[in-house]
Amino acid sequence: MTQSNNWHDPDLNMIRDVVAHTSDGCEGCLALGTRWEHLMLCLTCGYVGCSDGSPMRHARHHAE
């Protein structure tokens, strides 16, 4: 059985050239005064959120 390389993730169509909303840290954590571990950038809108390794997981909540 051969595997096709024609698979395409439909979410890739949503990627845009974005500018980060802030360079200061996680937008949600900055607003709440909480801490973050790692940051992630939304490639569709420029939102900067903290990763799942952070207590608040703002990037995941943004993506959902």
All heavy atoms as TSV, in Angstrom:
chain	resi	resn	atom	element	x	y	z
A	1	MET	N	N	0.844	-1.173	0.000
A	1	MET	CA	C	0.000	0.000	0.000
A	1	MET	C	C	0.892	1.239	0.000
A	1	MET	O	O	1.811	1.345	0.785
A	1	MET	CB	C	-0.887	-0.016	1.248
A	1	MET	CG	C	-1.766	1.204	1.329
A	1	MET	SD	S	-2.720	1.350	2.863
A	1	MET	CE	C	-3.934	0.088	2.612
A	2	THR	N	N	0.615	2.164	-0.878
A	2	THR	CA	C	1.382	3.399	-0.926
A	2	THR	C	C	0.601	4.511	-0.246
A	2	THR	O	O	-0.627	4.544	-0.262
A	2	THR	CB	C	1.692	3.805	-2.380
A	2	THR	OG1	O	0.473	4.024	-3.057
A	2	THR	CG2	C	2.539	2.750	-3.071
A	3	GLN	N	N	1.329	5.414	0.340
A	3	GLN	CA	C	0.707	6.534	1.037
A	3	GLN	C	C	0.717	7.760	0.130
A	3	GLN	O	O	1.730	8.104	-0.464
A	3	GLN	CB	C	1.458	6.839	2.331
A	3	GLN	CG	C	0.799	7.908	3.157
A	3	GLN	CD	C	1.511	8.099	4.493
A	3	GLN	OE1	O	2.564	7.529	4.731
A	3	GLN	NE2	N	0.925	8.903	5.334
A	4	SER	N	N	-0.415	8.413	0.025
A	4	SER	CA	C	-0.534	9.600	-0.808
A	4	SER	C	C	0.022	10.821	-0.083
A	4	SER	O	O	-0.190	10.992	1.100
A	4	SER	CB	C	-2.000	9.844	-1.164
A	4	SER	OG	O	-2.147	11.074	-1.818
A	5	ASN	N	N	0.726	11.668	-0.784
A	5	ASN	CA	C	1.231	12.918	-0.225
A	5	ASN	C	C	0.302	14.078	-0.567
A	5	ASN	O	O	0.693	15.232	-0.501
A	5	ASN	CB	C	2.642	13.211	-0.750
A	5	ASN	CG	C	3.655	12.272	-0.152
A	5	ASN	OD1	O	3.480	11.804	0.958
A	5	ASN	ND2	N	4.703	11.991	-0.891
A	6	ASN	N	N	-0.920	13.785	-0.938
A	6	ASN	CA	C	-1.870	14.815	-1.346
A	6	ASN	C	C	-2.684	15.366	-0.188
A	6	ASN	O	O	-3.550	16.191	-0.389
A	6	ASN	CB	C	-2.822	14.271	-2.417
A	6	ASN	CG	C	-2.087	13.961	-3.697
A	6	ASN	OD1	O	-1.087	14.586	-4.007
A	6	ASN	ND2	N	-2.581	12.992	-4.438
A	7	TRP	N	N	-2.432	14.912	1.030
A	7	TRP	CA	C	-3.185	15.388	2.181
A	7	TRP	C	C	-2.860	16.844	2.416
A	7	TRP	O	O	-1.723	17.284	2.335
A	7	TRP	CB	C	-2.836	14.564	3.420
A	7	TRP	CG	C	-3.621	14.992	4.604
A	7	TRP	CD1	C	-4.893	14.619	4.913
A	7	TRP	CD2	C	-3.200	15.868	5.655
A	7	TRP	NE1	N	-5.296	15.210	6.074
A	7	TRP	CE2	C	-4.281	15.991	6.559
A	7	TRP	CE3	C	-2.056	16.583	5.916
A	7	TRP	CZ2	C	-4.223	16.786	7.694
A	7	TRP	CZ3	C	-1.999	17.375	7.045
A	7	TRP	CH2	C	-3.076	17.458	7.927
A	8	HIS	N	N	-3.882	17.634	2.710
A	8	HIS	CA	C	-3.700	19.073	2.932
A	8	HIS	C	C	-4.526	19.487	4.135
A	8	HIS	O	O	-5.722	19.225	4.194
A	8	HIS	CB	C	-4.137	19.852	1.702
A	8	HIS	CG	C	-4.070	21.331	1.876
A	8	HIS	ND1	N	-2.879	22.014	1.921
A	8	HIS	CD2	C	-5.033	22.250	2.029
A	8	HIS	CE1	C	-3.119	23.303	2.092
A	8	HIS	NE2	N	-4.431	23.473	2.161
A	9	ASP	N	N	-3.890	20.132	5.088
A	9	ASP	CA	C	-4.587	20.622	6.276
A	9	ASP	C	C	-5.364	21.874	5.889
A	9	ASP	O	O	-4.777	22.871	5.484
A	9	ASP	CB	C	-3.575	20.942	7.370
A	9	ASP	CG	C	-4.209	21.340	8.678
A	9	ASP	OD1	O	-5.391	21.765	8.674
A	9	ASP	OD2	O	-3.539	21.244	9.711
A	10	PRO	N	N	-6.694	21.869	6.036
A	10	PRO	CA	C	-7.479	23.039	5.633
A	10	PRO	C	C	-7.155	24.292	6.452
A	10	PRO	O	O	-7.371	25.407	5.981
A	10	PRO	CB	C	-8.927	22.602	5.846
A	10	PRO	CG	C	-8.858	21.420	6.744
A	10	PRO	CD	C	-7.521	20.800	6.540
A	11	ASP	N	N	-6.620	24.123	7.660
A	11	ASP	CA	C	-6.265	25.278	8.480
A	11	ASP	C	C	-5.097	26.071	7.899
A	11	ASP	O	O	-4.905	27.241	8.221
A	11	ASP	CB	C	-5.935	24.859	9.913
A	11	ASP	CG	C	-7.161	24.364	10.661
A	11	ASP	OD1	O	-8.291	24.781	10.297
A	11	ASP	OD2	O	-6.997	23.580	11.599
A	12	LEU	N	N	-4.303	25.443	7.038
A	12	LEU	CA	C	-3.169	26.153	6.428
A	12	LEU	C	C	-3.643	27.325	5.581
A	12	LEU	O	O	-2.918	28.304	5.416
A	12	LEU	CB	C	-2.332	25.197	5.587
A	12	LEU	CG	C	-1.560	24.126	6.351
A	12	LEU	CD1	C	-0.830	23.202	5.384
A	12	LEU	CD2	C	-0.586	24.754	7.327
A	13	ASN	N	N	-4.868	27.267	5.078
A	13	ASN	CA	C	-5.412	28.368	4.274
A	13	ASN	C	C	-5.666	29.612	5.111
A	13	ASN	O	O	-5.855	30.691	4.568
A	13	ASN	CB	C	-6.712	27.945	3.591
A	13	ASN	CG	C	-6.474	26.897	2.539
A	13	ASN	OD1	O	-5.427	26.855	1.922
A	13	ASN	ND2	N	-7.452	26.035	2.343
A	14	MET	N	N	-5.679	29.479	6.432
A	14	MET	CA	C	-5.970	30.600	7.314
A	14	MET	C	C	-4.720	31.383	7.718
A	14	MET	O	O	-4.815	32.458	8.293
A	14	MET	CB	C	-6.699	30.101	8.563
A	14	MET	CG	C	-8.055	29.493	8.245
A	14	MET	SD	S	-8.853	28.739	9.672
A	14	MET	CE	C	-9.017	30.134	10.748
A	15	ILE	N	N	-3.527	30.849	7.420
A	15	ILE	CA	C	-2.280	31.507	7.808
A	15	ILE	C	C	-2.116	32.800	7.026
A	15	ILE	O	O	-2.307	32.850	5.813
A	15	ILE	CB	C	-1.071	30.585	7.585
A	15	ILE	CG1	C	-1.149	29.394	8.535
A	15	ILE	CG2	C	0.242	31.345	7.760
A	15	ILE	CD1	C	-0.069	28.364	8.317
A	16	ARG	N	N	-1.776	33.859	7.738
A	16	ARG	CA	C	-1.602	35.186	7.164
A	16	ARG	C	C	-0.262	35.773	7.618
A	16	ARG	O	O	0.311	35.325	8.595
A	16	ARG	CB	C	-2.717	36.138	7.642
A	16	ARG	CG	C	-4.116	35.655	7.423
A	16	ARG	CD	C	-4.521	35.813	5.958
A	16	ARG	NE	N	-5.888	35.377	5.751
A	16	ARG	CZ	C	-6.222	34.203	5.226
A	16	ARG	NH1	N	-5.293	33.355	4.882
A	16	ARG	NH2	N	-7.477	33.876	5.037
A	17	ASP	N	N	0.184	36.804	6.938
A	17	ASP	CA	C	1.306	37.605	7.435
A	17	ASP	C	C	0.740	38.451	8.569
A	17	ASP	O	O	-0.162	39.257	8.341
A	17	ASP	CB	C	1.878	38.505	6.349
A	17	ASP	CG	C	2.645	37.730	5.294
A	17	ASP	OD1	O	3.188	36.669	5.623
A	17	ASP	OD2	O	2.679	38.188	4.146
A	18	VAL	N	N	1.209	38.235	9.768
A	18	VAL	CA	C	0.653	38.932	10.930
A	18	VAL	C	C	1.738	39.724	11.642
A	18	VAL	O	O	2.920	39.462	11.498
A	18	VAL	CB	C	-0.002	37.947	11.935
A	18	VAL	CG1	C	-1.152	37.208	11.292
A	18	VAL	CG2	C	1.010	36.969	12.500
A	19	VAL	N	N	1.293	40.681	12.413
A	19	VAL	CA	C	2.156	41.437	13.315
A	19	VAL	C	C	1.664	41.120	14.717
A	19	VAL	O	O	0.458	41.199	14.985
A	19	VAL	CB	C	2.063	42.949	13.045
A	19	VAL	CG1	C	2.862	43.725	14.067
A	19	VAL	CG2	C	2.527	43.264	11.629
A	20	ALA	N	N	2.582	40.732	15.593
A	20	ALA	CA	C	2.208	40.410	16.974
A	20	ALA	C	C	1.563	41.620	17.634
A	20	ALA	O	O	2.047	42.743	17.496
A	20	ALA	CB	C	3.433	39.976	17.768
A	21	HIS	N	N	0.455	41.391	18.329
A	21	HIS	CA	C	-0.247	42.475	19.021
A	21	HIS	C	C	0.627	43.119	20.096
A	21	HIS	O	O	0.462	44.289	20.401
A	21	HIS	CB	C	-1.523	41.955	19.684
A	21	HIS	CG	C	-2.555	41.487	18.706
A	21	HIS	ND1	N	-3.744	40.948	19.105
A	21	HIS	CD2	C	-2.591	41.465	17.345
A	21	HIS	CE1	C	-4.463	40.628	18.056
A	21	HIS	NE2	N	-3.775	40.923	16.972
A	22	THR	N	N	1.523	42.340	20.687
A	22	THR	CA	C	2.405	42.852	21.736
A	22	THR	C	C	3.722	42.097	21.710
A	22	THR	O	O	3.774	40.955	21.284
A	22	THR	CB	C	1.756	42.715	23.136
A	22	THR	OG1	O	2.648	43.242	24.122
A	22	THR	CG2	C	1.451	41.277	23.486
A	23	SER	N	N	4.770	42.738	22.173
A	23	SER	CA	C	6.059	42.053	22.343
A	23	SER	C	C	6.382	41.935	23.830
A	23	SER	O	O	7.472	41.519	24.200
A	23	SER	CB	C	7.171	42.816	21.620
A	23	SER	OG	O	7.292	44.119	22.159
A	24	ASP	N	N	5.413	42.299	24.676
A	24	ASP	CA	C	5.618	42.301	26.125
A	24	ASP	C	C	5.326	40.964	26.796
A	24	ASP	O	O	5.696	40.760	27.945
A	24	ASP	CB	C	4.747	43.376	26.779
A	24	ASP	CG	C	5.158	44.775	26.356
A	24	ASP	OD1	O	6.344	44.975	26.040
A	24	ASP	OD2	O	4.285	45.651	26.339
A	25	GLY	N	N	4.618	40.053	26.123
A	25	GLY	CA	C	4.278	38.764	26.715
A	25	GLY	C	C	2.890	38.329	26.311
A	25	GLY	O	O	2.311	38.836	25.358
A	26	CYS	N	N	2.344	37.398	27.057
A	26	CYS	CA	C	1.004	36.871	26.796
A	26	CYS	C	C	-0.038	37.959	27.054
A	26	CYS	O	O	-0.079	38.547	28.136
A	26	CYS	CB	C	0.744	35.666	27.700
A	26	CYS	SG	S	-0.961	35.079	27.654
A	27	GLU	N	N	-0.885	38.204	26.064
A	27	GLU	CA	C	-1.902	39.249	26.200
A	27	GLU	C	C	-2.838	38.980	27.375
A	27	GLU	O	O	-3.152	39.891	28.147
A	27	GLU	CB	C	-2.724	39.359	24.914
A	27	GLU	CG	C	-1.919	39.864	23.742
A	27	GLU	CD	C	-2.763	40.002	22.488
A	27	GLU	OE1	O	-3.852	40.590	22.551
A	27	GLU	OE2	O	-2.305	39.510	21.443
A	28	GLY	N	N	-3.288	37.740	27.506
A	28	GLY	CA	C	-4.201	37.399	28.591
A	28	GLY	C	C	-3.548	37.509	29.957
A	28	GLY	O	O	-4.146	38.036	30.899
A	29	CYS	N	N	-2.324	37.033	30.077
A	29	CYS	CA	C	-1.612	37.086	31.356
A	29	CYS	C	C	-1.279	38.523	31.741
A	29	CYS	O	O	-1.351	38.890	32.922
A	29	CYS	CB	C	-0.344	36.249	31.303
A	29	CYS	SG	S	-0.633	34.463	31.287
A	30	LEU	N	N	-0.924	39.328	30.758
A	30	LEU	CA	C	-0.639	40.738	31.052
A	30	LEU	C	C	-1.884	41.426	31.603
A	30	LEU	O	O	-1.801	42.217	32.539
A	30	LEU	CB	C	-0.133	41.454	29.802
A	30	LEU	CG	C	1.281	41.071	29.350
A	30	LEU	CD1	C	1.556	41.607	27.959
A	30	LEU	CD2	C	2.316	41.567	30.338
A	31	ALA	N	N	-3.047	41.108	31.043
A	31	ALA	CA	C	-4.296	41.719	31.494
A	31	ALA	C	C	-4.678	41.257	32.898
A	31	ALA	O	O	-5.236	42.020	33.684
A	31	ALA	CB	C	-5.420	41.405	30.510
A	32	LEU	N	N	-4.372	39.977	33.210
A	32	LEU	CA	C	-4.754	39.396	34.499
A	32	LEU	C	C	-3.677	39.509	35.572
A	32	LEU	O	O	-3.944	39.274	36.744
A	32	LEU	CB	C	-5.112	37.914	34.322
A	32	LEU	CG	C	-6.324	37.607	33.461
A	32	LEU	CD1	C	-6.419	36.113	33.215
A	32	LEU	CD2	C	-7.586	38.139	34.118
A	33	GLY	N	N	-2.460	39.811	35.166
A	33	GLY	CA	C	-1.360	39.853	36.119
A	33	GLY	C	C	-0.854	38.476	36.504
A	33	GLY	O	O	-0.280	38.296	37.574
A	34	THR	N	N	-1.036	37.483	35.608
A	34	THR	CA	C	-0.564	36.119	35.871
A	34	THR	C	C	0.726	35.876	35.101
A	34	THR	O	O	1.147	36.686	34.282
A	34	THR	CB	C	-1.634	35.089	35.484
A	34	THR	OG1	O	-2.009	35.285	34.119
A	34	THR	CG2	C	-2.870	35.221	36.362
A	35	ARG	N	N	1.350	34.732	35.351
A	35	ARG	CA	C	2.641	34.433	34.724
A	35	ARG	C	C	2.464	33.458	33.563
A	35	ARG	O	O	1.456	32.767	33.461
A	35	ARG	CB	C	3.610	33.848	35.742
A	35	ARG	CG	C	3.205	32.488	36.274
A	35	ARG	CD	C	4.246	31.923	37.240
A	35	ARG	NE	N	3.872	30.581	37.637
A	35	ARG	CZ	C	4.164	29.479	36.964
A	35	ARG	NH1	N	4.855	29.552	35.837
A	35	ARG	NH2	N	3.787	28.294	37.403
A	36	TRP	N	N	3.464	33.394	32.701
A	36	TRP	CA	C	3.458	32.463	31.582
A	36	TRP	C	C	4.813	31.797	31.487
A	36	TRP	O	O	5.798	32.285	32.032
A	36	TRP	CB	C	3.120	33.171	30.270
A	36	TRP	CG	C	4.088	34.250	29.899
A	36	TRP	CD1	C	5.254	34.102	29.202
A	36	TRP	CD2	C	3.999	35.630	30.236
A	36	TRP	NE1	N	5.896	35.301	29.074
A	36	TRP	CE2	C	5.140	36.275	29.703
A	36	TRP	CE3	C	3.081	36.403	30.927
A	36	TRP	CZ2	C	5.371	37.626	29.843
A	36	TRP	CZ3	C	3.319	37.761	31.052
A	36	TRP	CH2	C	4.438	38.351	30.514
A	37	GLU	N	N	4.857	30.653	30.795
A	37	GLU	CA	C	6.103	29.916	30.571
A	37	GLU	C	C	6.623	30.148	29.151
A	37	GLU	O	O	7.732	30.588	28.974
A	37	GLU	CB	C	5.878	28.409	30.785
A	37	GLU	CG	C	5.530	28.038	32.208
A	37	GLU	CD	C	6.690	28.220	33.168
A	37	GLU	OE1	O	7.847	27.981	32.760
A	37	GLU	OE2	O	6.433	28.601	34.315
A	38	HIS	N	N	5.806	29.810	28.181
A	38	HIS	CA	C	6.192	29.923	26.773
A	38	HIS	C	C	5.087	30.654	26.027
A	38	HIS	O	O	3.915	30.550	26.388
A	38	HIS	CB	C	6.409	28.544	26.151
A	38	HIS	CG	C	7.451	27.733	26.857
A	38	HIS	ND1	N	8.793	27.985	26.730
A	38	HIS	CD2	C	7.347	26.704	27.714
A	38	HIS	CE1	C	9.465	27.127	27.489
A	38	HIS	NE2	N	8.608	26.346	28.090
A	39	LEU	N	N	5.470	31.333	24.960
A	39	LEU	CA	C	4.497	32.103	24.189
A	39	LEU	C	C	4.289	31.493	22.818
A	39	LEU	O	O	5.179	30.865	22.253
A	39	LEU	CB	C	4.990	33.546	24.025
A	39	LEU	CG	C	5.181	34.333	25.308
A	39	LEU	CD1	C	5.798	35.685	25.005
A	39	LEU	CD2	C	3.865	34.482	26.052
A	40	MET	N	N	3.082	31.682	22.303
A	40	MET	CA	C	2.735	31.228	20.963
A	40	MET	C	C	2.079	32.391	20.227
A	40	MET	O	O	1.367	33.191	20.828
A	40	MET	CB	C	1.791	30.033	21.035
A	40	MET	CG	C	2.405	28.857	21.786
A	40	MET	SD	S	1.281	27.467	21.912
A	40	MET	CE	C	1.526	26.753	20.306
A	41	LEU	N	N	2.327	32.475	18.926
A	41	LEU	CA	C	1.775	33.526	18.085
A	41	LEU	C	C	0.723	32.935	17.167
A	41	LEU	O	O	0.985	31.964	16.447
A	41	LEU	CB	C	2.890	34.165	17.247
A	41	LEU	CG	C	2.475	35.188	16.208
A	41	LEU	CD1	C	1.871	36.427	16.876
A	41	LEU	CD2	C	3.669	35.569	15.342
A	42	CYS	N	N	-0.468	33.495	17.164
A	42	CYS	CA	C	-1.534	33.070	16.249
A	42	CYS	C	C	-1.188	33.591	14.858
A	42	CYS	O	O	-1.006	34.797	14.670
A	42	CYS	CB	C	-2.879	33.614	16.711
A	42	CYS	SG	S	-4.230	33.188	15.589
A	43	LEU	N	N	-1.084	32.681	13.900
A	43	LEU	CA	C	-0.699	33.070	12.545
A	43	LEU	C	C	-1.883	33.488	11.697
A	43	LEU	O	O	-1.747	33.696	10.497
A	43	LEU	CB	C	0.063	31.923	11.876
A	43	LEU	CG	C	1.396	31.581	12.529
A	43	LEU	CD1	C	2.056	30.409	11.811
A	43	LEU	CD2	C	2.322	32.784	12.560
A	44	THR	N	N	-3.056	33.624	12.310
A	44	THR	CA	C	-4.196	34.150	11.572
A	44	THR	C	C	-4.547	35.567	11.999
A	44	THR	O	O	-5.134	36.307	11.233
A	44	THR	CB	C	-5.437	33.260	11.726
A	44	THR	OG1	O	-5.818	33.183	13.087
A	44	THR	CG2	C	-5.179	31.868	11.181
A	45	CYS	N	N	-4.187	35.952	13.251
A	45	CYS	CA	C	-4.577	37.292	13.700
A	45	CYS	C	C	-3.489	38.052	14.462
A	45	CYS	O	O	-3.609	39.245	14.656
A	45	CYS	CB	C	-5.835	37.212	14.565
A	45	CYS	SG	S	-5.553	36.584	16.231
A	46	GLY	N	N	-2.433	37.378	14.918
A	46	GLY	CA	C	-1.362	38.057	15.631
A	46	GLY	C	C	-1.485	38.033	17.146
A	46	GLY	O	O	-0.675	38.638	17.847
A	47	TYR	N	N	-2.480	37.317	17.684
A	47	TYR	CA	C	-2.641	37.202	19.142
A	47	TYR	C	C	-1.425	36.494	19.730
A	47	TYR	O	O	-0.952	35.495	19.182
A	47	TYR	CB	C	-3.913	36.412	19.452
A	47	TYR	CG	C	-4.154	36.188	20.922
A	47	TYR	CD1	C	-4.800	37.149	21.682
A	47	TYR	CD2	C	-3.744	35.021	21.550
A	47	TYR	CE1	C	-5.036	36.957	23.038
A	47	TYR	CE2	C	-3.978	34.819	22.900
A	47	TYR	CZ	C	-4.623	35.786	23.638
A	47	TYR	OH	O	-4.849	35.591	24.978
A	48	VAL	N	N	-0.916	37.005	20.837
A	48	VAL	CA	C	0.195	36.380	21.546
A	48	VAL	C	C	-0.375	35.775	22.829
A	48	VAL	O	O	-0.931	36.489	23.669
A	48	VAL	CB	C	1.297	37.398	21.891
A	48	VAL	CG1	C	2.410	36.736	22.687
A	48	VAL	CG2	C	1.848	38.044	20.623
A	49	GLY	N	N	-0.272	34.450	22.956
A	49	GLY	CA	C	-0.815	33.764	24.124
A	49	GLY	C	C	0.172	32.781	24.701
A	49	GLY	O	O	1.127	32.371	24.044
A	50	CYS	N	N	-0.066	32.393	25.948
A	50	CYS	CA	C	0.818	31.440	26.619
A	50	CYS	C	C	0.452	30.010	26.240
A	50	CYS	O	O	-0.693	29.698	25.928
A	50	CYS	CB	C	0.769	31.644	28.134
A	50	CYS	SG	S	-0.868	31.531	28.873
A	51	SER	N	N	1.442	29.137	26.268
A	51	SER	CA	C	1.290	27.751	25.835
A	51	SER	C	C	0.635	26.883	26.906
A	51	SER	O	O	0.345	27.341	28.014
A	51	SER	CB	C	2.666	27.177	25.500
A	51	SER	OG	O	3.412	27.016	26.702
A	52	ASP	N	N	0.436	25.608	26.568
A	52	ASP	CA	C	-0.146	24.653	27.515
A	52	ASP	C	C	0.749	24.413	28.716
A	52	ASP	O	O	0.290	23.925	29.739
A	52	ASP	CB	C	-0.438	23.324	26.828
A	52	ASP	CG	C	-1.663	23.393	25.932
A	52	ASP	OD1	O	-2.362	24.426	25.946
A	52	ASP	OD2	O	-1.926	22.409	25.226
A	53	GLY	N	N	2.024	24.747	28.630
A	53	GLY	CA	C	2.925	24.622	29.764
A	53	GLY	C	C	2.747	25.743	30.778
A	53	GLY	O	O	3.340	25.721	31.851
A	54	SER	N	N	1.931	26.716	30.441
A	54	SER	CA	C	1.652	27.853	31.323
A	54	SER	C	C	0.346	27.600	32.070
A	54	SER	O	O	-0.538	26.913	31.568
A	54	SER	CB	C	1.524	29.132	30.503
A	54	SER	OG	O	2.716	29.377	29.784
A	55	PRO	N	N	0.209	28.154	33.265
A	55	PRO	CA	C	-0.998	27.896	34.065
A	55	PRO	C	C	-2.315	28.275	33.380
A	55	PRO	O	O	-3.297	27.555	33.480
A	55	PRO	CB	C	-0.789	28.745	35.326
A	55	PRO	CG	C	0.685	28.915	35.437
A	55	PRO	CD	C	1.186	28.953	34.019
A	56	MET	N	N	-2.353	29.375	32.642
A	56	MET	CA	C	-3.619	29.859	32.095
A	56	MET	C	C	-3.936	29.342	30.684
A	56	MET	O	O	-5.071	29.397	30.250
A	56	MET	CB	C	-3.638	31.389	32.098
A	56	MET	CG	C	-3.456	32.010	33.481
A	56	MET	SD	S	-4.703	31.502	34.674
A	56	MET	CE	C	-6.112	32.401	34.070
A	57	ARG	N	N	-2.947	28.877	29.954
A	57	ARG	CA	C	-3.134	28.280	28.606
A	57	ARG	C	C	-3.945	29.172	27.680
A	57	ARG	O	O	-4.854	28.724	26.982
A	57	ARG	CB	C	-3.773	26.904	28.748
A	57	ARG	CG	C	-2.951	25.966	29.575
A	57	ARG	CD	C	-3.625	24.681	29.947
A	57	ARG	NE	N	-4.602	24.224	28.986
A	57	ARG	CZ	C	-5.128	23.024	28.982
A	57	ARG	NH1	N	-4.774	22.160	29.879
A	57	ARG	NH2	N	-6.021	22.677	28.086
A	58	HIS	N	N	-3.602	30.449	27.602
A	58	HIS	CA	C	-4.357	31.394	26.781
A	58	HIS	C	C	-4.308	31.088	25.289
A	58	HIS	O	O	-5.287	31.329	24.577
A	58	HIS	CB	C	-3.880	32.823	27.043
A	58	HIS	CG	C	-4.335	33.360	28.356
A	58	HIS	ND1	N	-3.460	33.686	29.365
A	58	HIS	CD2	C	-5.585	33.607	28.845
A	58	HIS	CE1	C	-4.148	34.130	30.417
A	58	HIS	NE2	N	-5.436	34.084	30.129
A	59	ALA	N	N	-3.200	30.572	24.780
A	59	ALA	CA	C	-3.119	30.262	23.352
A	59	ALA	C	C	-4.144	29.191	22.983
A	59	ALA	O	O	-4.818	29.292	21.951
A	59	ALA	CB	C	-1.702	29.807	22.971
A	60	ARG	N	N	-4.281	28.165	23.798
A	60	ARG	CA	C	-5.266	27.107	23.529
A	60	ARG	C	C	-6.670	27.681	23.547
A	60	ARG	O	O	-7.495	27.385	22.673
A	60	ARG	CB	C	-5.154	25.966	24.535
A	60	ARG	CG	C	-6.256	24.916	24.337
A	60	ARG	CD	C	-6.084	23.720	25.222
A	60	ARG	NE	N	-4.870	22.993	24.945
A	60	ARG	CZ	C	-4.734	22.091	23.954
A	60	ARG	NH1	N	-5.733	21.848	23.158
A	60	ARG	NH2	N	-3.588	21.464	23.792
A	61	HIS	N	N	-6.975	28.489	24.534
A	61	HIS	CA	C	-8.306	29.074	24.626
A	61	HIS	C	C	-8.589	29.964	23.413
A	61	HIS	O	O	-9.700	29.969	22.880
A	61	HIS	CB	C	-8.476	29.859	25.925
A	61	HIS	CG	C	-8.398	28.999	27.142
A	61	HIS	ND1	N	-9.330	28.028	27.448
A	61	HIS	CD2	C	-7.489	28.934	28.140
A	61	HIS	CE1	C	-9.008	27.415	28.557
A	61	HIS	NE2	N	-7.880	27.949	29.004
A	62	HIS	N	N	-7.585	30.686	22.960
A	62	HIS	CA	C	-7.743	31.531	21.774
A	62	HIS	C	C	-8.035	30.666	20.550
A	62	HIS	O	O	-8.910	30.984	19.749
A	62	HIS	CB	C	-6.484	32.370	21.554
A	62	HIS	CG	C	-6.509	33.155	20.290
A	62	HIS	ND1	N	-7.282	34.285	20.122
A	62	HIS	CD2	C	-5.853	32.973	19.105
A	62	HIS	CE1	C	-7.113	34.760	18.909
A	62	HIS	NE2	N	-6.235	33.984	18.270
A	63	ALA	N	N	-7.318	29.570	20.402
A	63	ALA	CA	C	-7.480	28.699	19.245
A	63	ALA	C	C	-8.849	28.024	19.224
A	63	ALA	O	O	-9.423	27.788	18.154
A	63	ALA	CB	C	-6.377	27.639	19.222
A	64	GLU	N	N	-9.362	27.722	20.398
A	64	GLU	CA	C	-10.669	27.057	20.460
A	64	GLU	C	C	-11.758	28.020	20.092
A	64	GLU	O	O	-12.760	27.726	19.540
A	64	GLU	CB	C	-10.908	26.487	21.856
A	64	GLU	CG	C	-10.013	25.316	22.145
A	64	GLU	CD	C	-10.095	24.835	23.590
A	64	GLU	OE1	O	-10.734	25.501	24.426
A	64	GLU	OE2	O	-9.520	23.773	23.858
